[in-house]
Amino acid sequence: MFLSRFRVNTARPGARRLMSSPQAMHAAVMSSFPHILPSDSPAPDAPRVLWRLDQRARAEVLLYVVSPDRPDLTHLVEQAGWPAVAGPENPGWQTRPYAPLLDRLATGERWAFRLTANPVHTIRRKEGEPRKLTAHLTPVHQMGWLLDEERQQRCGFRVCEKPADRRLLPEGTTHQKRPHPGDRYELAVRDTRSLSFDKSRTAGGRQGKPVTVVIVTFEGRLEVTDAGLLRRTLTQGIGRARAYGCGLLTLAPLPPSDQHTA
Amino acid sequence: MSRTSVLALRLAGPLQSWGASSRFTRRTTEPAPTKSGVIGLLAAAAGIERGDDGRLAPLAALRFAVRMDQPGTRIRDFHTAHHGVTGASMPLSERFYLADAVFVAAVEGDHDLLLALRDALRAPVYPPYLGRRSCPPAEPVDLGLYEDTRLEDVLASVPWQASAWYRRQRRTPQALTVLRETAADESAAAADVQRDQPVTFDAAGRRHALRTVVTDSVSTPIPSGGGGPQDAHDPFAALEALENESA
């Protein structure tokens, strides 16, 4: 497995086209691998290509890619990167083998994490109606999606709880008396975006309805509960819309001052 | 004589209002929290009822000081209200507030009393507010109990509590104004006098005595972080750390 980072040159038209359509970005990321077609779907339980856009500052957008093979992002540099900065030493992106980190993961470790995901559930508005996939729109529900006991177990981690003296509110309920995590967890919803973009035209030349996805960026701290499952989560992603820049979980070391407060 | 400790409080909120000389319909605010306001906050947290002057007296005897970490701006509210039941107009009034201010207040006194007050702040009987019921604190009020120390030393050592945006605007170390009561062994000649020493909070008639105020300034340690870029998440850091280890 490999982890790559590419800085998008947001001033270029190519970059704007890619950033405005996850469909186009997915195709561009997938064309970084010579022997797979963008339309190929991976085997259900195999590592897959995951990507995510992180906006660091107003004009600093980073593309992270986790992939089974080493990517060649030359075409992205040409369309949407900084070709003048690229040289033989510095191809315009960074790629590192991911295996050392994956192999060293151990149960009980704590990490800072970031995840962009597509939190959805299925609902039925009235009896007898087929269930429909619906996005979670409020931070409480979005957090509830990630904090779901079963999901955390399946993913091999647990979101850390804050020490009691750093909480502003204990857990409680919302005004509609639904359970509410309060600020019990080391978890924040950074950004909620609703993307709407056109899928490519169908064979008949008909333009279908635009695709809409609500994507959310979570940040927080986690504790590894099952290294094997977390390894799988890191390489296969969490939740839906993984072709549209969702599901990629990344880990970063905790600042030294916080490591033993837990 | 038992040990002397200091309890520090962080008074930060969108609005605060600390009246010391308000009369009738013009409800002014002092530029910094008043002793009567802060003692009232502590008494409320401890569940001391209005009119219970016997339990209030040891609190009122604490030595008080306040540090202005972020002075805030004064705003005026032209207040119109109607009676909730009868609908009759209430008197028009002007109410003044401090917006976006942050203060560190400290009280010095007997260790056991302050320990009890600290515990009361963590599980208050009546919730704390910043001078007026409509001004809730934005952050936990309790900043810690400092044992065997003096008021002056605590206010000189607690890190600057101002908001990140305010700190970003003023990178250089700031001298912060401290308003404190005179110590027991200090002459009161250089001090101002303010009618702000709570005697009774009885609903039938609140009374305040005079207290001394000395203006000092301290320069405090600036907390690390807060001013830097928000985004610190770097997935490559973990990989680099591993490579350095094995190299």
Interface residues (C-beta under 8 A of the other chain):
Chain A: L3 R5 D54 R56 A57 Y64 Q94 R96 P97 Y98 P100 L101 R104 W111 A112 R114 L168 E219 T250 L251 A252 P253
Chain B: E139 P140 P229 D231 A232 H233 D234 P235 F236 A237 A238 L239 A241 L242 E243 S246
